[in-house]
Amino acid sequence: MRLLTAALLLLFIAMYLASAEGVKCKCSRKGPKIRFSNVRKLEIKPRYPFCVEEMIIVTLWTRVRGEQQHCLNPKRQNTVRLLKWYRVWKEKGR
């Protein structure tokens, strides 16, 4: 009986870890350098146990490509400037 209980527990843990695998970090590949004027929306998602760094997801709009989402590297200087610019822009009520 103990062996059966241990096997079921091990199976449960394996199934849990397999389901957590699908919730990986969205920003595995970082996006391109962007123009501030094309930014429609900026989302900052906190660090999760399955993601090493915070996720910065930006929604851009261009005439040619329409609306697209990209992940940005939070350590790049351009991303830091974008975050600072976006906060100032939001405070002005735009």
A tleap script that builds the chain and sets N, CA, C and O, in Angstrom:
source leaprc.protein.ff14SB
mol = sequence {
  NMET ARG LEU LEU THR ALA ALA LEU LEU LEU
  LEU PHE ILE ALA MET TYR LEU ALA SER ALA
  GLU GLY VAL LYS CYS LYS CYS SER ARG LYS
  GLY PRO LYS ILE ARG PHE SER ASN VAL ARG
  LYS LEU GLU ILE LYS PRO ARG TYR PRO PHE
  CYS VAL GLU GLU MET ILE ILE VAL THR LEU
  TRP THR ARG VAL ARG GLY GLU GLN GLN HIE
  CYS LEU ASN PRO LYS ARG GLN ASN THR VAL
  ARG LEU LEU LYS TRP TYR ARG VAL TRP LYS
  GLU LYS GLY CARG
}
set mol.1.N position { 0.818 -1.194 0.000 }
set mol.1.CA position { 0.000 0.000 0.000 }
set mol.1.C position { 0.869 1.269 0.000 }
set mol.1.O position { 0.553 2.257 -0.663 }
set mol.2.N position { 1.971 1.213 0.761 }
set mol.2.CA position { 2.851 2.377 0.804 }
set mol.2.C position { 3.504 2.640 -0.553 }
set mol.2.O position { 3.706 3.790 -0.943 }
set mol.3.N position { 3.825 1.581 -1.250 }
set mol.3.CA position { 4.452 1.723 -2.556 }
set mol.3.C position { 3.477 2.369 -3.541 }
set mol.3.O position { 3.870 3.212 -4.348 }
set mol.4.N position { 2.229 1.977 -3.473 }
set mol.4.CA position { 1.207 2.556 -4.340 }
set mol.4.C position { 1.000 4.043 -4.028 }
set mol.4.O position { 0.859 4.853 -4.944 }
set mol.5.N position { 0.981 4.400 -2.756 }
set mol.5.CA position { 0.828 5.793 -2.346 }
set mol.5.C position { 2.022 6.633 -2.813 }
set mol.5.O position { 1.851 7.755 -3.292 }
set mol.6.N position { 3.220 6.085 -2.671 }
set mol.6.CA position { 4.422 6.801 -3.104 }
set mol.6.C position { 4.414 6.993 -4.620 }
set mol.6.O position { 4.800 8.052 -5.114 }
set mol.7.N position { 3.977 5.974 -5.357 }
set mol.7.CA position { 3.927 6.072 -6.813 }
set mol.7.C position { 2.901 7.113 -7.250 }
set mol.7.O position { 3.164 7.888 -8.169 }
set mol.8.N position { 1.744 7.139 -6.609 }
set mol.8.CA position { 0.726 8.137 -6.941 }
set mol.8.C position { 1.191 9.549 -6.619 }
set mol.8.O position { 0.919 10.486 -7.370 }
set mol.9.N position { 1.888 9.699 -5.505 }
set mol.9.CA position { 2.421 11.011 -5.136 }
set mol.9.C position { 3.458 11.478 -6.147 }
set mol.9.O position { 3.463 12.644 -6.541 }
set mol.10.N position { 4.319 10.588 -6.560 }
set mol.10.CA position { 5.332 10.915 -7.560 }
set mol.10.C position { 4.683 11.278 -8.897 }
set mol.10.O position { 5.125 12.208 -9.571 }
set mol.11.N position { 3.656 10.560 -9.272 }
set mol.11.CA position { 2.927 10.853 -10.498 }
set mol.11.C position { 2.259 12.226 -10.428 }
set mol.11.O position { 2.278 12.981 -11.401 }
set mol.12.N position { 1.670 12.544 -9.279 }
set mol.12.CA position { 1.035 13.848 -9.086 }
set mol.12.C position { 2.054 14.983 -9.216 }
set mol.12.O position { 1.777 15.999 -9.853 }
set mol.13.N position { 3.219 14.810 -8.618 }
set mol.13.CA position { 4.267 15.845 -8.690 }
set mol.13.C position { 4.748 16.007 -10.131 }
set mol.13.O position { 4.965 17.131 -10.584 }
set mol.14.N position { 4.913 14.915 -10.846 }
set mol.14.CA position { 5.354 14.987 -12.245 }
set mol.14.C position { 4.319 15.703 -13.101 }
set mol.14.O position { 4.680 16.499 -13.969 }
set mol.15.N position { 3.045 15.434 -12.870 }
set mol.15.CA position { 1.995 16.110 -13.635 }
set mol.15.C position { 1.964 17.602 -13.314 }
set mol.15.O position { 1.756 18.418 -14.212 }
set mol.16.N position { 2.168 17.970 -12.057 }
set mol.16.CA position { 2.185 19.379 -11.666 }
set mol.16.C position { 3.341 20.112 -12.339 }
set mol.16.O position { 3.160 21.218 -12.847 }
set mol.17.N position { 4.510 19.513 -12.346 }
set mol.17.CA position { 5.667 20.151 -12.972 }
set mol.17.C position { 5.488 20.267 -14.481 }
set mol.17.O position { 5.938 21.245 -15.078 }
set mol.18.N position { 4.848 19.302 -15.100 }
set mol.18.CA position { 4.598 19.364 -16.541 }
set mol.18.C position { 3.613 20.470 -16.878 }
set mol.18.O position { 3.751 21.117 -17.915 }
set mol.19.N position { 2.616 20.703 -16.021 }
set mol.19.CA position { 1.658 21.774 -16.285 }
set mol.19.C position { 2.285 23.138 -16.034 }
set mol.19.O position { 1.929 24.105 -16.707 }
set mol.20.N position { 3.200 23.240 -15.091 }
set mol.20.CA position { 3.876 24.513 -14.817 }
set mol.20.C position { 4.820 24.878 -15.955 }
set mol.20.O position { 5.158 26.049 -16.126 }
set mol.21.N position { 5.244 23.896 -16.729 }
set mol.21.CA position { 6.129 24.144 -17.855 }
set mol.21.C position { 5.466 25.029 -18.894 }
set mol.21.O position { 6.156 25.795 -19.567 }
set mol.22.N position { 4.151 24.951 -19.049 }
set mol.22.CA position { 3.429 25.731 -20.035 }
set mol.22.C position { 3.272 27.190 -19.660 }
set mol.22.O position { 2.804 27.985 -20.475 }
set mol.23.N position { 3.650 27.564 -18.445 }
set mol.23.CA position { 3.475 28.926 -17.967 }
set mol.23.C position { 4.813 29.650 -17.963 }
set mol.23.O position { 5.061 30.502 -17.110 }
set mol.24.N position { 5.668 29.316 -18.910 }
set mol.24.CA position { 7.005 29.902 -18.940 }
set mol.24.C position { 6.958 31.388 -19.243 }
set mol.24.O position { 5.913 31.952 -19.568 }
set mol.25.N position { 8.088 31.980 -19.130 }
set mol.25.CA position { 8.258 33.406 -19.374 }
set mol.25.C position { 7.874 33.737 -20.820 }
set mol.25.O position { 8.332 33.074 -21.750 }
set mol.26.N position { 7.040 34.756 -21.008 }
set mol.26.CA position { 6.621 35.160 -22.347 }
set mol.26.C position { 7.766 35.787 -23.135 }
set mol.26.O position { 7.802 35.708 -24.363 }
set mol.27.N position { 8.675 36.393 -22.442 }
set mol.27.CA position { 9.739 37.145 -23.095 }
set mol.27.C position { 11.013 36.323 -23.232 }
set mol.27.O position { 12.051 36.688 -22.679 }
set mol.28.N position { 10.941 35.241 -23.948 }
set mol.28.CA position { 12.140 34.440 -24.140 }
set mol.28.C position { 13.040 35.092 -25.194 }
set mol.28.O position { 14.261 34.943 -25.147 }
set mol.29.N position { 12.438 35.809 -26.137 }
set mol.29.CA position { 13.195 36.511 -27.168 }
set mol.29.C position { 12.878 37.994 -27.073 }
set mol.29.O position { 11.709 38.379 -27.058 }
set mol.30.N position { 13.885 38.810 -27.009 }
set mol.30.CA position { 13.686 40.241 -26.829 }
set mol.30.C position { 13.414 40.915 -28.162 }
set mol.30.O position { 13.938 40.508 -29.199 }
set mol.31.N position { 12.590 41.948 -28.118 }
set mol.31.CA position { 12.162 42.645 -29.324 }
set mol.31.C position { 13.181 43.632 -29.848 }
set mol.31.O position { 14.267 43.781 -29.287 }
set mol.32.N position { 12.826 44.307 -30.929 }
set mol.32.CA position { 13.738 45.237 -31.597 }
set mol.32.C position { 13.792 46.590 -30.888 }
set mol.32.O position { 13.057 46.850 -29.935 }
set mol.33.N position { 14.670 47.420 -31.377 }
set mol.33.CA position { 14.720 48.803 -30.915 }
set mol.33.C position { 13.478 49.503 -31.460 }
set mol.33.O position { 13.103 49.297 -32.614 }
set mol.34.N position { 12.845 50.326 -30.637 }
set mol.34.CA position { 11.563 50.888 -31.052 }
set mol.34.C position { 11.587 52.415 -31.034 }
set mol.34.O position { 12.450 53.037 -30.415 }
set mol.35.N position { 10.616 52.993 -31.730 }
set mol.35.CA position { 10.423 54.448 -31.711 }
set mol.35.C position { 9.356 54.762 -30.666 }
set mol.35.O position { 8.318 54.101 -30.619 }
set mol.36.N position { 9.604 55.745 -29.849 }
set mol.36.CA position { 8.672 56.098 -28.775 }
set mol.36.C position { 7.324 56.540 -29.319 }
set mol.36.O position { 6.296 56.319 -28.678 }
set mol.37.N position { 7.313 57.161 -30.494 }
set mol.37.CA position { 6.060 57.677 -31.036 }
set mol.37.C position { 5.101 56.571 -31.468 }
set mol.37.O position { 3.906 56.823 -31.614 }
set mol.38.N position { 5.595 55.360 -31.675 }
set mol.38.CA position { 4.745 54.249 -32.108 }
set mol.38.C position { 4.142 53.458 -30.947 }
set mol.38.O position { 3.372 52.525 -31.173 }
set mol.39.N position { 4.479 53.817 -29.718 }
set mol.39.CA position { 4.028 53.049 -28.554 }
set mol.39.C position { 2.560 53.326 -28.280 }
set mol.39.O position { 2.160 54.481 -28.137 }
set mol.40.N position { 1.763 52.284 -28.207 }
set mol.40.CA position { 0.347 52.389 -27.860 }
set mol.40.C position { 0.108 52.026 -26.402 }
set mol.40.O position { -0.647 52.703 -25.704 }
set mol.41.N position { 0.756 50.949 -25.940 }
set mol.41.CA position { 0.537 50.467 -24.582 }
set mol.41.C position { 1.822 49.849 -24.069 }
set mol.41.O position { 2.583 49.252 -24.831 }
set mol.42.N position { 2.064 49.996 -22.760 }
set mol.42.CA position { 3.243 49.443 -22.127 }
set mol.42.C position { 2.806 48.673 -20.896 }
set mol.42.O position { 2.131 49.226 -20.028 }
set mol.43.N position { 3.182 47.405 -20.808 }
set mol.43.CA position { 2.839 46.569 -19.663 }
set mol.43.C position { 4.119 46.114 -18.982 }
set mol.43.O position { 5.051 45.654 -19.642 }
set mol.44.N position { 4.163 46.242 -17.670 }
set mol.44.CA position { 5.295 45.761 -16.898 }
set mol.44.C position { 4.779 44.664 -15.991 }
set mol.44.O position { 3.991 44.913 -15.078 }
set mol.45.N position { 5.232 43.447 -16.249 }
set mol.45.CA position { 4.815 42.301 -15.452 }
set mol.45.C position { 5.941 41.958 -14.488 }
set mol.45.O position { 7.105 41.932 -14.887 }
set mol.46.N position { 5.615 41.695 -13.226 }
set mol.46.CA position { 6.669 41.421 -12.239 }
set mol.46.C position { 7.364 40.093 -12.489 }
set mol.46.O position { 6.936 39.287 -13.316 }
set mol.47.N position { 8.446 39.888 -11.752 }
set mol.47.CA position { 9.174 38.633 -11.820 }
set mol.47.C position { 8.329 37.508 -11.254 }
set mol.47.O position { 7.666 37.672 -10.230 }
set mol.48.N position { 8.355 36.385 -11.914 }
set mol.48.CA position { 7.667 35.193 -11.434 }
set mol.48.C position { 8.725 34.135 -11.142 }
set mol.48.O position { 9.868 34.271 -11.576 }
set mol.49.N position { 8.363 33.096 -10.421 }
set mol.49.CA position { 9.354 32.047 -10.141 }
set mol.49.C position { 9.901 31.386 -11.407 }
set mol.49.O position { 11.028 30.890 -11.404 }
set mol.50.N position { 9.118 31.374 -12.483 }
set mol.50.CA position { 9.550 30.721 -13.705 }
set mol.50.C position { 10.207 31.675 -14.686 }
set mol.50.O position { 10.640 31.254 -15.759 }
set mol.51.N position { 10.289 32.955 -14.339 }
set mol.51.CA position { 10.882 33.954 -15.223 }
set mol.51.C position { 11.989 34.675 -14.467 }
set mol.51.O position { 11.772 35.153 -13.353 }
set mol.52.N position { 13.151 34.755 -15.053 }
set mol.52.CA position { 14.321 35.304 -14.375 }
set mol.52.C position { 14.205 36.807 -14.140 }
set mol.52.O position { 14.582 37.295 -13.075 }
set mol.53.N position { 13.691 37.543 -15.115 }
set mol.53.CA position { 13.608 38.999 -14.995 }
set mol.53.C position { 12.183 39.470 -15.266 }
set mol.53.O position { 11.354 38.717 -15.778 }
set mol.54.N position { 11.911 40.721 -14.918 }
set mol.54.CA position { 10.562 41.243 -15.156 }
set mol.54.C position { 10.310 41.356 -16.655 }
set mol.54.O position { 11.230 41.556 -17.448 }
set mol.55.N position { 9.031 41.222 -17.020 }
set mol.55.CA position { 8.666 41.259 -18.432 }
set mol.55.C position { 8.134 42.639 -18.777 }
set mol.55.O position { 7.233 43.147 -18.110 }
set mol.56.N position { 8.686 43.243 -19.810 }
set mol.56.CA position { 8.216 44.527 -20.305 }
set mol.56.C position { 7.672 44.275 -21.705 }
set mol.56.O position { 8.424 44.010 -22.643 }
set mol.57.N position { 6.348 44.363 -21.827 }
set mol.57.CA position { 5.683 44.087 -23.089 }
set mol.57.C position { 5.139 45.401 -23.630 }
set mol.57.O position { 4.374 46.090 -22.955 }
set mol.58.N position { 5.534 45.741 -24.836 }
set mol.58.CA position { 5.118 46.994 -25.446 }
set mol.58.C position { 4.278 46.677 -26.688 }
set mol.58.O position { 4.609 45.785 -27.469 }
set mol.59.N position { 3.187 47.427 -26.850 }
set mol.59.CA position { 2.340 47.292 -28.029 }
set mol.59.C position { 2.610 48.486 -28.930 }
set mol.59.O position { 2.456 49.637 -28.521 }
set mol.60.N position { 3.012 48.198 -30.157 }
set mol.60.CA position { 3.351 49.238 -31.129 }
set mol.60.C position { 2.307 49.280 -32.228 }
set mol.60.O position { 1.634 48.288 -32.506 }
set mol.61.N position { 2.182 50.441 -32.847 }
set mol.61.CA position { 1.298 50.570 -33.996 }
set mol.61.C position { 2.035 51.289 -35.094 }
set mol.61.O position { 2.601 52.361 -34.879 }
set mol.62.N position { 2.029 50.690 -36.291 }
set mol.62.CA position { 2.577 51.332 -37.481 }
set mol.62.C position { 1.584 51.158 -38.621 }
set mol.62.O position { 0.760 50.243 -38.602 }
set mol.63.N position { 1.663 52.018 -39.589 }
set mol.63.CA position { 0.736 51.935 -40.728 }
set mol.63.C position { 0.923 50.646 -41.514 }
set mol.63.O position { -0.048 50.026 -41.947 }
set mol.64.N position { 2.146 50.259 -41.690 }
set mol.64.CA position { 2.450 49.102 -42.528 }
set mol.64.C position { 2.081 47.791 -41.836 }
set mol.64.O position { 1.430 46.932 -42.430 }
set mol.65.N position { 2.497 47.642 -40.588 }
set mol.65.CA position { 2.324 46.361 -39.903 }
set mol.65.C position { 1.133 46.315 -38.963 }
set mol.65.O position { 0.769 45.237 -38.493 }
set mol.66.N position { 0.528 47.434 -38.681 }
set mol.66.CA position { -0.595 47.454 -37.747 }
set mol.66.C position { -0.120 47.372 -36.309 }
set mol.66.O position { 0.904 47.954 -35.952 }
set mol.67.N position { -0.864 46.650 -35.485 }
set mol.67.CA position { -0.539 46.556 -34.060 }
set mol.67.C position { 0.262 45.284 -33.797 }
set mol.67.O position { -0.129 44.196 -34.220 }
set mol.68.N position { 1.396 45.432 -33.089 }
set mol.68.CA position { 2.259 44.303 -32.760 }
set mol.68.C position { 2.730 44.413 -31.325 }
set mol.68.O position { 2.857 45.511 -30.784 }
set mol.69.N position { 2.989 43.265 -30.709 }
set mol.69.CA position { 3.532 43.235 -29.351 }
set mol.69.C position { 4.960 42.724 -29.389 }
set mol.69.O position { 5.291 41.796 -30.127 }
set mol.70.N position { 5.806 43.356 -28.568 }
set mol.70.CA position { 7.208 42.947 -28.464 }
set mol.70.C position { 7.613 42.946 -27.004 }
set mol.70.O position { 7.092 43.719 -26.200 }
set mol.71.N position { 8.541 42.076 -26.674 }
set mol.71.CA position { 9.148 42.069 -25.348 }
set mol.71.C position { 10.441 42.868 -25.416 }
set mol.71.O position { 11.181 42.797 -26.397 }
set mol.72.N position { 10.697 43.618 -24.372 }
set mol.72.CA position { 11.909 44.419 -24.337 }
set mol.72.C position { 12.818 43.946 -23.220 }
set mol.72.O position { 12.355 43.480 -22.179 }
set mol.73.N position { 14.105 44.069 -23.446 }
set mol.73.CA position { 15.096 43.701 -22.453 }
set mol.73.C position { 15.152 44.816 -21.406 }
set mol.73.O position { 15.473 45.953 -21.749 }
set mol.74.N position { 14.845 44.515 -20.130 }
set mol.74.CA position { 14.812 45.571 -19.112 }
set mol.74.C position { 16.177 46.166 -18.783 }
set mol.74.O position { 16.251 47.203 -18.124 }
set mol.75.N position { 17.246 45.534 -19.226 }
set mol.75.CA position { 18.583 46.036 -18.914 }
set mol.75.C position { 19.140 46.976 -19.976 }
set mol.75.O position { 20.148 47.642 -19.739 }
set mol.76.N position { 18.503 47.041 -21.138 }
set mol.76.CA position { 18.992 47.916 -22.209 }
set mol.76.C position { 18.719 49.379 -21.885 }
set mol.76.O position { 17.706 49.707 -21.268 }
set mol.77.N position { 19.612 50.239 -22.296 }
set mol.77.CA position { 19.490 51.665 -22.035 }
set mol.77.C position { 18.250 52.250 -22.717 }
set mol.77.O position { 17.588 53.123 -22.155 }
set mol.78.N position { 17.937 51.780 -23.910 }
set mol.78.CA position { 16.780 52.274 -24.645 }
set mol.78.C position { 15.483 51.957 -23.891 }
set mol.78.O position { 14.565 52.777 -23.871 }
set mol.79.N position { 15.404 50.786 -23.278 }
set mol.79.CA position { 14.217 50.398 -22.518 }
set mol.79.C position { 14.075 51.248 -21.262 }
set mol.79.O position { 12.964 51.635 -20.901 }
set mol.80.N position { 15.172 51.541 -20.600 }
set mol.80.CA position { 15.139 52.392 -19.407 }
set mol.80.C position { 14.639 53.786 -19.774 }
set mol.80.O position { 13.838 54.375 -19.048 }
set mol.81.N position { 15.116 54.315 -20.909 }
set mol.81.CA position { 14.647 55.633 -21.373 }
set mol.81.C position { 13.168 55.599 -21.728 }
set mol.81.O position { 12.431 56.543 -21.442 }
set mol.82.N position { 12.734 54.504 -22.354 }
set mol.82.CA position { 11.321 54.364 -22.714 }
set mol.82.C position { 10.443 54.361 -21.466 }
set mol.82.O position { 9.407 55.026 -21.440 }
set mol.83.N position { 10.839 53.628 -20.440 }
set mol.83.CA position { 10.062 53.582 -19.196 }
set mol.83.C position { 9.971 54.966 -18.558 }
set mol.83.O position { 8.906 55.367 -18.089 }
set mol.84.N position { 11.072 55.685 -18.539 }
set mol.84.CA position { 11.075 57.038 -17.968 }
set mol.84.C position { 10.169 57.966 -18.784 }
set mol.84.O position { 9.373 58.716 -18.219 }
set mol.85.N position { 10.292 57.913 -20.108 }
set mol.85.CA position { 9.466 58.736 -20.989 }
set mol.85.C position { 7.996 58.399 -20.835 }
set mol.85.O position { 7.162 59.303 -20.795 }
set mol.86.N position { 7.656 57.115 -20.747 }
set mol.86.CA position { 6.263 56.689 -20.659 }
set mol.86.C position { 5.632 57.144 -19.345 }
set mol.86.O position { 4.467 57.544 -19.329 }
set mol.87.N position { 6.374 57.090 -18.256 }
set mol.87.CA position { 5.842 57.552 -16.962 }
set mol.87.C position { 5.560 59.046 -16.983 }
set mol.87.O position { 4.533 59.488 -16.467 }
set mol.88.N position { 6.448 59.823 -17.567 }
set mol.88.CA position { 6.235 61.270 -17.676 }
set mol.88.C position { 5.047 61.552 -18.574 }
set mol.88.O position { 4.228 62.420 -18.272 }
set mol.89.N position { 4.950 60.831 -19.665 }
set mol.89.CA position { 3.851 61.007 -20.621 }
set mol.89.C position { 2.511 60.671 -19.977 }
set mol.89.O position { 1.520 61.361 -20.216 }
set mol.90.N position { 2.471 59.613 -19.161 }
set mol.90.CA position { 1.232 59.234 -18.471 }
set mol.90.C position { 0.831 60.258 -17.421 }
set mol.90.O position { -0.358 60.519 -17.238 }
set mol.91.N position { 1.811 60.846 -16.723 }
set mol.91.CA position { 1.519 61.852 -15.698 }
set mol.91.C position { 0.900 63.103 -16.305 }
set mol.91.O position { 0.110 63.787 -15.654 }
set mol.92.N position { 1.250 63.399 -17.531 }
set mol.92.CA position { 0.679 64.584 -18.186 }
set mol.92.C position { -0.764 64.353 -18.626 }
set mol.92.O position { -1.446 65.288 -19.045 }
set mol.93.N position { -1.226 63.105 -18.531 }
set mol.93.CA position { -2.622 62.812 -18.839 }
set mol.93.C position { -2.910 62.575 -20.295 }
set mol.93.O position { -4.011 62.854 -20.768 }
set mol.94.N position { -1.949 62.070 -21.002 }
set mol.94.CA position { -2.170 61.818 -22.427 }
set mol.94.C position { -2.729 60.455 -22.653 }
set mol.94.O position { -2.978 60.071 -23.796 }
savepdb mol mol.pdb
quit
